[in-house]
Amino acid sequence: MIVEIGHFALVLALAAALAQTVVPFWGARVGDGALMGVGRSAALTQLALIAIAFTALVAPAWSVNPITSRMIPSGSRIDDPSSRSPIRPIT
């Protein structure tokens, strides 16, 4: 259920982004200051919705299994330069 909340928050953030684009533009066209002011509140709404989506989608992944964040650097082979090349020399 948490993932669905995160996706729903992203869809609402998309709607807020569209409103942030269209409504102030229309307000500038007709000369309405109130419609132009919608851009600021839409931006803050978008920020809050993206923060909710990040919390719902990413935070559970880190809290469920944080060991994976330690396993990734330990699996890298920086000390072996031949492992970085996709073409292996014929020996």
C-alpha positions, 0 to 999 in steps of 0.5 A, a space after each residue: 500500500 505504501 508504494 501505491 501512495 508514492 505513485 499516487 503522490 507522483 501523479 499528483 505532483 505531475 498534475 501540480 506541475 501542469 497547473 504550475 505551467 498553464 495557470 500562471 501563463 493564462 493569468 499573464 495572458 489575461 492580466 489576472 494577478 491571482 492566477 499568476 500567483 498560483 505558480 508559487 503555491 503549485 511549486 510548494 505543493 509539488 515539492 511536498 508531493 515529491 517529498 511524500 513520494 520519495 519517502 514512500 518509495 525510497 525510505 522503505 527500501 533502505 530500512 528493510 535491507 540496509 546491508 545492500 548499501 554496504 555490499 555494493 562497494 565491497 563488490 567493486 573491483 577497483 584494484 583490478 584494472 583489467 576488470 574495467 575493460 569490456 575487451 579481454 586480451 587474448 592470452 
